[in-house]
Amino acid sequence: MSDPRARGRDVVVTGFGAVTPLGVGAGVLHERAVAGDSAPPGPPPAHPAVRPADFTASDHLPRHLVRRTDRFTQLALVAAEEALTRAGKRDGDPSPWPSDRVACVIGCGLGGTGSFEAQREVYGREGAGFVSPLMVPQMMANAAAAHLSMRHGFRGESLCVASACSSGAQAVGTGMRLLAAGAADAVVVGGAEAASSDLVAAAFGNAGALSPTGSSRPFDRDRDGFVIGEGAGILVLETAAGAARRGAEVLGAVRGYGATSDAHHVTAPDPTGGPAGRAVALALREASAEPGELAYVNAHGTGTALNDRLECEALRQALGADVLAGLPLSSGKGALGHLFGAAGAVEAVATLQALRHGVAPPTAGLRRPDPALGALDLVRTARKLSPRARTGELLGLSTSFGFGGHNAALVLAVEGRS
């Protein structure tokens, strides 16, 4: 049983996986991001979305499961397979944990938009009698968590965190809380999203958030919005004691989690950046870390003029101007597009990979940093990272902010690499 007194410093990562526009696998994510690659958008006149490269669901999942699930669930299941295999769970072998002691927390912002739109067309073209009875179970945002628990026989708590673009990060934080409460021995956490539809793109375009040029350029003075992306990121969390008892390899740790609400506006962030900065400060406090101990920041960095400016202000408030000016910082959205509910989880995996390999990926598309953002150490080519923490660990910060005023921050750690 997990120790109910477990705290943030006791939560370790024993598995992670990803499916992103850069390809299938957490290794591919890191290798291509470090190389400065970015996924190409779809050709015009379609909206400029980026989708997982070389991903066909039937190559990874049984056909009957593909027929019954939306694409976002399929992405989550494939990323989870990688994470669970890395954590020591293999098909045909006994589970490393009692089935009723494994929880699933998967974030999703929009749910199965593809399934909804497909059936809406059926309804309009052929009538109500032809609408699939599977539409609701396919489009419901909790479908990924439900299918994950069913596929692997996990009978602990399963749920969906739906807090827009903070969903994935808050799913990780929720998993931490379940372990701290002693409610699980392991928690499969993460996020998934597949919302590259013309309807969603039209809404974001009309809101002025979508890049009209089809190019995401976070922190660039010519940035003009984000590009829609699809993907999933999944992590397996355990207590350090539990992982040690079963001899599991520890890939990293989630040292701290902080979350706040702007209580300001449903789409616009708080103009002071104060609540977002407080989420960062709370994560650092739970991690018992000082700002100067961070080695890297994986920023939310959407490439919209407003988000980038307010995120930099929030980080400056939480970390201090001098610390931020010398801290390597990059955003993955130039390479991946904006993955909405999956973003925070994929970025947590990317941050862990950067720390594990000791190399920070650049912000793809960044050409001319915006001087209005203040003094920043923006990573423009792959950068070697050095431990700054007292323990010799590499500490990284990953931030997420979502519509509704949701702010989340994660402090992640790995043992220092020489």
N, C-alpha and C positions, 0 to 999 in steps of 0.2 A: 504493500500500500504506500501511496505517496505521503510524505510528511506534510501535514496541514500547515506547518509553520514555514513552508517554503516561501522564499521571497525572490525578487527579480534576479539576484545574483546566482540563484540555484537553477534557473531555467536554461537548458542547453538545447541545441539543435542537433539531431542525429540523422536527419535526412532533409533534402530539399530537391525540388524539381521545377522545371519551367517549360512552357511552350509559348513562344513569343514570335513576333514578326521576323526575328533573326534566325529562327529555326527551332527544332525540338531538342530540348535538353538544357540544363543549367550550364554545362560546359560550353556549348555553342553560344549561349547568351553572353558569357564572359569573353570568350575568344573574339567574337565578332565585334562586341562593344569596344574592347580594348584596341582593336584594329581600326576603330573609327567608322565601321560600316553602318549603314542605315538601310532599313527596308524600303524598297521602292513602292510608291503609292500606285493604286490602280489607275489604268489609263482613262483619259477623258472619253466621253462626257460624264462618266461615273464620278461620284465624289471621291476625293483623294484619301481613301482609307488604306491602311497597311494591315495585312493579315499574316498569320503564321506561315513561314516559308515551308514548302514541301510537306504540309500537314494534310493528310487524308485520314479521317477518323477511322474508316474501316481497316486501315493498315495497323491499327493499334487496339481496336475494340471489336467485340463480336457484333455481327450485323444486326441481330435482334436488339441490342442495346443502342446501336446507332440510330435505328428506326424510331426508338422511343425517347430519344433525348435531343435537346437543342444543342447547338454548337458550343455554347458556353460550358455546358455540363461535360461535353466530350473533352474540351480542353482541360478542364479541371481533373477529370479522371486520368488522363494521360500524364499530366504533371504529377499527380498523386502517386501513380505507379512508380515513377522514377524516385520520388521522395521516399516512399515506403520501402522500395528495394534497397535504397542506400541505408535506410534505418535498420535493415535486417529482416524485413518481412518479405518472404518469397512465396509465390503460388505453390500450393501443395504442401508447404511446411506449416507447422503450428505457429500461431501468432506469438510474437515476443511478449505480448501483454494479454491479460484476461480480456475477453471481448467486451465485457460490460464496464471495463475501466479505460476504454478509448473513446474520446470525444472527437467530434468533427465540427469545425467552425470555419465556414467558407463565406467570404464576402462577395457581394455582387451588387452593382449599382442599378442596372436596368433590367436584368433578367433576360428571358428568351425573346428578344425583339424579332428575331428572324422567324420563329415559329408563329408568333402573333401576326406578323405581316403576311406570311404565306397563307394562313387560314382566313385572314380578312379578305384576301383576294379570292379565295375559294367561295367564301360567303357571298361576295358581290357577283361572282361569275356564275355560280351553280346553285346557290341557295343554302338555307340553313341546314337542310338535311345532309349536306355533303361535308360539313365542317368536322374535322377530326376530333373525336372525344379525347385524344391525347394532348390537345392544344394547351389546356390549363396545366397539367403536370409537366409539360415541356417548358412552358414559359415562366412558371413560378420561380421566383428568385432563390428559393430554398432547394431547388431541384438538385443542384450540384452536391450540397451537403447530404441530401437524402440518398442519392445514388452512390455516393462514396461510402456511406455507412452500409448500404445494402451489398455493394460489390465485395466489401472486405469483411462483412459480418461484425462491424463495430456497433455495440449496443449501448454505449454511453450516450451522453447528451449530444445532439446534433442540432445545429441552427445556422441561420444565415444572418450575417451582419450587413445591413443595407444602409450605408451612410455615404452614398455617392462615391466620390473619388477617394475618400478615406476608408472605404470598406475593408480593403485588404489589410491595411495597417491595423485597423481596429479589431479585425479578426485575430491577428497575432496577439494583440493586447488582451483580448478576451480569453484566448487560450492560456496566456500567462496567469490570468486571474483564476481560471479553473484549476490549474496546477497548484497555485498558491492556496486555494481553498481545500485541497486534498480531494477534489471531486473526480480526478482522473489520474491514471498513470502515464498516459500519453495523450496528446491532442494534435490532431491533424488540422492545420490551419492554413489559410491563404485566401486567394481571391481569383475569380474568373469572370471574363466578360467577352461577349461577341456581339457588339452593337454597331457594326459597320453597315448600317442601312441608310438608304436615301432619305427616309423620313427623319431619322435621328440627325443625320448630317444637315438636313434643311433647317431643323430647329436650332442647332448650334450655329449654323451659318447666319441665320436671321438674328441671332443673339449677338453676333459679332465676335464669337469665340473661335470659330473655325478659320484656319488659314486659307485665304482665297488663292494663294499661290501654291498650295499643296506642299509646303515645306515648313517643318517645325524647327524653329531656331531659338531655343531658350537663351535668354540673357544677351541676345544680339540686339543691336540698336535698330535693326530692320525687321525684327520679329513681328509677325502679324497674326498669331493665333496658333492653335494646335491642329494636329492631324489625328483622326480617329484610328486607334489601333485595337487589335484583339489579342488575347492571350490569357495565360493562367500561371500563377506561382503558388506552390504548395510547400510547406515546411512541416516537419515532425518535431514537436517539442516534448521534452521530458524533464523531470528534475535531474540534477546532476547525480544525486544518490541513486535514483532508479536506473539511469544509464550505466553507472559504474557497476551496479549489481548484476546487470546482464552482459557486461563487457562490451557495450556498444561504443563505436567510434564517435567521439564528439567533434562535430564540424565547426562549432561556434557556440555562441551564447546570446540570448536576448537579455541584456543587463537592465534595461529600463524602458518604461512605456509611460507616455503622458498624453492626455487627451483633454480638450476643452471645446467649448462652443462660443462662437462669436456673439450669438444673440443679437444680431444686427440686421441681416438681410438674407433672403433665401438664395440669392446668387452672388451678390457682391460681398467680398471679404470686409472685415472690420478695417476701416481706413487707417487706424493707428498701428495695426499689426500686433497689438498687445496680447490678445488671447492666443494667437498662433505662437507668439514668442513664449508665452507661459506654458504651452504644451511641451515645447522643447526643454524649458527649465525643469518641468516636472519629470521628464524622462531622465534628464541628467541627475536629478536628485535621487530618483529611485536607483539609478546605477551607481550612486556614490562617486560620481565623476565630475571633474571640473572641466569647463569649456576647453581649456588649454590642453587637456589630455586627449581630445579628439584628433584622429589622424586623417579623417575624410568625412565629407558631407555629400550624401546623395540627395540632392534637392528635389522637391516636387516639380519645380521648373517647367510650367506648362508651355511657355512661349507666348503667353498673352501679356500685353503690356502691364495690366493691373496686377496679375498674380506675381510675376517676377519681381516687380517693384516692392510689393508688400511682403513677399517672402524674404527678400533681402533685408527689409526693415525689421521683420520679426526675428531673424537670425542675429542681426546686429544687437537688438535689445537683449536677447537671451545669452549670447556668447560674448558680447563686447566687440567694439569696432576693431580693436587691435588684433584680437584672436581671429575674427572672421577674415580680416585682410590677409592673413598668412595661412589660411586653412584650405587645402585643396577641395574644390567644390565642382560638381558636375551634375547634369540632369540626363537621364536616360531617354527622355521623350523625343529628343532629336533623332534617335535611332529607332525607337519603338512606336512612336506615336503615343497618344494618351489612351491608356488601357482602362480608364475609369475605375470600376470597382476592383479590378485586378492590379491596378498600378502599385498600390502600397506593398502588396505581397511580392510581386515581381521585383520591385525595387529593393525589398529586404533581401531577396535572394541575390540580386546583383551586388548589393553592399557586402554581404557575407563573402561572395566570390572575390570582390576587390580586396577585402581584408585578408582572405586566405592566400591569395596569390601575391599580395603586397603590391598591387598595381591598380591605380584608379583609372577608369575609362574616361575618355574625353566626352564633351558634349558635342554630338554630331551636328553639323550645320552651323556651328558658331564660327563666325568670321570676324566680326567687328564688335567686341564687347561694348555694351551700352555704358558710357561713362556716368550716366545719370543714376546708375545703380550703386555707385560708391565703390570704395576699394574692395575688390574681391580677387581671390586667387583661383580664377576659373581654369579648369583643366581643359586644354585645347589639343594636347597630344597625350598619349598614355604616360602616366606619372608613377614612379616608384613611391611607395608609402613607407614611412618609418614609425615605429612605436613611439608614443609620447606618454603613455600611461605609466604610472609608478611601477606597475606589475610587469611591464614589458609587453603587455597586450597591445594589439591594435584595436582601437575603438572607432566605430563609425556611427554617424547619425543619418537616419532616413526620415524624411518629412512627408506628410500627406495632408492635403486640404481639400474639402469637398463642398459642393453646393449644400446649402442648409447651415453653413457656418461650422462644419465639423473640422476640427484640427487634431492631428495625431502625429506623434513622433516616437521613434524607436531608437534606442542605443544598442548597437550590436557589437560583439567582440569576438576576436580569435586570439589564440596565443601568438606572440610575436614571431615572425619569420625572419631568419637571417638573410 
